[in-house]
C-alpha cells in the first residue's frame, strides 16, 4: 500500500500549488500587454530549447504542423543547415543559461536571420542586449517545467501573426484547463481524481504509447516522471511499436503500458490501438488508457500536459520524493566545461 500524500513534507517548495494556478497563469500570460511580432511572410522557423524549454518547442512544432511553415526543433548545440537570413530562430531557455540553447543563439547571429529569444534573464539576455536581438523576459515560476504555461501563452500572444491558431482556440484551451483543474488539483484528493488514480497505478516502469499527433504530451510525460518522480520511463509511437516493441511482451515483464489516445485519432491509428489492447487482454497484460480532450491541437496537448504533469507530482509524493530537487541534473551542469 502506497503512503498517503504529505505535500508539506515532500513538496516543501510548493510545486503543486503552482500547478493549481496554471489556468489563471495561462490567462494572465495571454492577456499581458506585450510587444507582438509583426511579420507574416515566414517559411522557416527554428525553435531551440532543452528540458522544460524543449517541451515548449515541441508544443509549437505540433501547432505549426497544421501550417505550410517548415519547423525545426533543435535540442542540441547547432542550427540546422537549412537556416538562412529568411528564417526565424526562436531560442527558449527559461533559466537563461542553457548552454546548448545559447550555442544555437550564437550561431544564429552571423546568419543574419530574425531572432526572437525568450528567457527569464541570465546569459541569454546579456547576449541579446549586446547584439540588439529581440528579447522577451518572462519570469520563471518555481522551475522551468512548472513555467510551461506562462511561456506557452506569452509566446502565443507574441507570435500571434505567424501561428496557425485562432484566438478562440486559445481561450478554449484555457477554459478546458479550468475544467480539468477542478478534477486534478491538490484540493481534490479522492478516488475521482484522474491524475491521482493513474499515479497510484504506476508501481513499476511505465511504457507510454502515443499517436504521432500527441507525441509532445508523451515526451513531456516521460520527462516529468523522470524529473519529478525520479523513475525510469519508456515511450513508443504506437504504430512503430507494432513493428518491433510489441515482441518484447512475449516475455514476462514488470513494465506497465499506458495508452495515450486522441478522441479523433486517424481511423487506422484507432484500429492499431484496438489490436494492441486485444493482444494485451489475451496475454493478461494490465494496461491504462486515457484520452485527450476533444478540440484543437493546443487544447489537446496543453490539457494532457496538465493532467500528466500532475500525475508525476503525485507519483513523487506517493514515493516520498521531493519533485523539485534534481540533483543529477545539477551534477551534470557542474561538470560541463563552459
RAFENVEN-V68687 format. One record per residue. RES is the residue in one letter. SS is DSSP state (alpha for helix, beta for strand, coil for the rest). OMEGA is omega as a letter, one per 20 degrees, with the letter a starting at -180 (* if undefined). Layout:
{{RES:SS:OMEGA} {RES:SS:OMEGA}}
//
This chain:
{{X:coil:r} {X:coil:a} {X:coil:r} {X:coil:a} {X:coil:r} {X:coil:a} {X:alpha:a} {X:alpha:a} {X:alpha:a} {X:alpha:r} {X:coil:a} {X:coil:r} {X:coil:r} {X:coil:r} {X:alpha:a} {X:alpha:r} {X:alpha:r} {X:alpha:a} {X:alpha:r} {X:alpha:a} {X:coil:a} {X:alpha:a} {X:alpha:a} {X:alpha:r} {X:alpha:r} {X:alpha:a} {X:alpha:r} {X:alpha:a} {X:alpha:a} {X:alpha:a} {X:coil:r} {X:coil:r} {X:coil:a} {X:coil:a} {X:coil:a} {X:coil:r} {X:coil:r} {X:coil:a} {X:coil:a} {X:coil:a} {X:coil:a} {X:coil:r} {X:coil:a} {X:beta:r} {X:beta:r} {X:beta:r} {X:beta:r} {X:beta:r} {X:coil:a} {X:coil:r} {X:alpha:r} {X:alpha:r} {X:alpha:r} {X:alpha:r} {X:alpha:r} {X:alpha:r} {X:alpha:a} {X:alpha:r} {X:alpha:a} {X:alpha:r} {X:alpha:r} {X:alpha:r} {X:alpha:a} {X:alpha:r} {X:coil:r} {X:coil:r} {X:coil:r} {X:coil:r} {X:coil:r} {X:beta:a} {X:beta:r} {X:beta:r} {X:beta:a} {X:beta:r} {X:coil:a} {X:coil:a} {X:coil:a} {X:coil:r} {X:coil:r} {X:coil:a} {X:coil:a} {X:coil:a} {X:coil:r} {X:coil:r} {X:coil:r} {X:coil:r} {X:coil:r} {X:beta:r} {X:beta:a} {X:beta:r} {X:beta:a} {X:beta:r} {X:beta:a} {X:coil:r} {X:coil:a} {X:coil:a} {X:coil:a} {X:coil:a} {X:alpha:a} {X:alpha:a} {X:alpha:r} {X:alpha:r} {X:alpha:r} {X:alpha:r} {X:alpha:a} {X:alpha:r} {X:alpha:a} {X:alpha:a} {X:alpha:a} {X:coil:r} {X:coil:a} {X:coil:r} {X:coil:r} {X:beta:r} {X:beta:r} {X:beta:a} {X:beta:a} {X:beta:r} {X:beta:r} {X:coil:r} {X:coil:r} {X:alpha:a} {X:alpha:a} {X:alpha:r} {X:alpha:a} {X:alpha:r} {X:alpha:a} {X:alpha:r} {X:alpha:a} {X:alpha:a} {X:coil:r} {X:coil:a} {X:coil:r} {X:beta:a} {X:beta:r} {X:beta:r} {X:beta:r} {X:coil:a} {X:coil:r} {X:coil:r} {X:coil:r} {X:coil:a} {X:coil:r} {X:coil:a} {X:coil:r} {X:coil:a} {X:coil:a} {X:alpha:a} {X:alpha:r} {X:alpha:r} {X:alpha:a} {X:alpha:a} {X:alpha:r} {X:alpha:a} {X:alpha:r} {X:alpha:r} {X:alpha:a} {X:alpha:a} {X:coil:a} {X:coil:a} {X:coil:a} {X:coil:a} {X:coil:a} {X:coil:r} {X:coil:a} {X:coil:r} {X:alpha:r} {X:alpha:r} {X:alpha:r} {X:alpha:r} {X:alpha:r} {X:alpha:r} {X:alpha:r} {X:alpha:r} {X:alpha:r} {X:alpha:r} {X:alpha:r} {X:alpha:r} {X:alpha:a} {X:alpha:a} {X:alpha:a} {X:alpha:r} {X:alpha:a} {X:alpha:a} {X:coil:a} {X:coil:r} {X:coil:a} {X:coil:a} {X:coil:r} {X:coil:r} {X:coil:r} {X:coil:a} {X:coil:a} {X:alpha:r} {X:alpha:r} {X:alpha:r} {X:alpha:r} {X:alpha:r} {X:alpha:r} {X:alpha:a} {X:alpha:a} {X:coil:a} {X:coil:r} {X:coil:a} {X:coil:r} {X:beta:r} {X:beta:a} {X:beta:r} {X:beta:a} {X:beta:r} {X:coil:a} {X:alpha:a} {X:alpha:a} {X:alpha:a} {X:alpha:r} {X:alpha:a} {X:alpha:a} {X:alpha:r} {X:alpha:r} {X:alpha:r} {X:alpha:r} {X:alpha:a} {X:alpha:a} {X:alpha:r} {X:alpha:r} {X:alpha:a} {X:alpha:a} {X:alpha:a} {X:alpha:r} {X:coil:r} {X:coil:r} {X:coil:a} {X:beta:r} {X:beta:r} {X:beta:a} {X:beta:r} {X:beta:a} {X:alpha:a} {X:alpha:r} {X:alpha:a} {X:alpha:a} {X:coil:r} {X:coil:a} {X:coil:a} {X:alpha:a} {X:alpha:a} {X:alpha:a} {X:alpha:a} {X:alpha:r} {X:alpha:r} {X:coil:r} {X:coil:a} {X:coil:r} {X:coil:r} {X:coil:a} {X:beta:a} {X:beta:r} {X:beta:a} {X:beta:r} {X:beta:a} {X:beta:r} {X:coil:a} {X:coil:a} {X:coil:r} {X:coil:r} {X:coil:a} {X:alpha:r} {X:alpha:r} {X:alpha:r} {X:alpha:r} {X:alpha:a} {X:alpha:r} {X:alpha:a} {X:alpha:r} {X:alpha:r} {X:alpha:r} {X:alpha:r} {X:alpha:r} {X:alpha:r} {X:alpha:a} {X:alpha:a} {X:alpha:a} {X:coil:r} {X:coil:r} {X:coil:a} {X:coil:r} {X:beta:r} {X:beta:a} {X:beta:r} {X:beta:a} {X:beta:r} {X:coil:r} {X:coil:r} {X:coil:r} {X:coil:a} {X:coil:a} {X:alpha:r} {X:alpha:a} {X:alpha:a} {X:alpha:a} {X:alpha:a} {X:alpha:r} {X:alpha:r} {X:alpha:r} {X:alpha:a} {X:alpha:r} {X:alpha:a} {X:alpha:r} {X:alpha:r} {X:alpha:r} {X:alpha:a} {X:alpha:r} {X:alpha:r} {X:alpha:r} {X:alpha:r} {X:alpha:a} {X:alpha:r} {X:alpha:r} {X:coil:r} {X:coil:a} {X:coil:r} {X:coil:a} {X:coil:a} {X:coil:a} {X:coil:r} {X:coil:a} {X:alpha:a} {X:alpha:r} {X:alpha:r} {X:alpha:r} {X:alpha:a} {X:alpha:a} {X:alpha:a} {X:alpha:a} {X:alpha:a} {X:coil:r} {X:coil:a} {X:coil:*}}
//
